[in-house]
Amino acid sequence: MIIPIINQRLLTTDVSQEEAQRVASILKENKVEYYQKTVTQGGNMIVTRNMDMRTASSMKFGMSADNITKYVYMTYVKRKDLPRAKGLITK
């Protein structure tokens, strides 16, 4: 289990859900523990840190074109796994 703040390091920050899922699948295949956090940027909807990407992406809201909420997907790994994880996702 990753202890928040103390033992985790930011691996990636993506606005693409597909890229965040690609990173997660690579880490999972290689048995690297990770934690993904989804936050919003713009718009008026709040996504809490308890929601996972699947939940956040399945939400449908009627919004005007000028009020589009963008999601930012952040992937964290343990400090000791950071060099290995960077190597795995850049291959």
PyMOL commands that set and color helices and strands:
alter all, ss='L'
color gray80, all
select helices_A, chain A and resi 17-29+53-58+79-89
alter helices_A, ss='H'
color red, helices_A
select strands_A, chain A and resi 8-14+34-41+70-78
alter strands_A, ss='S'
color yellow, strands_A
deselect
rebuild
show_as cartoon
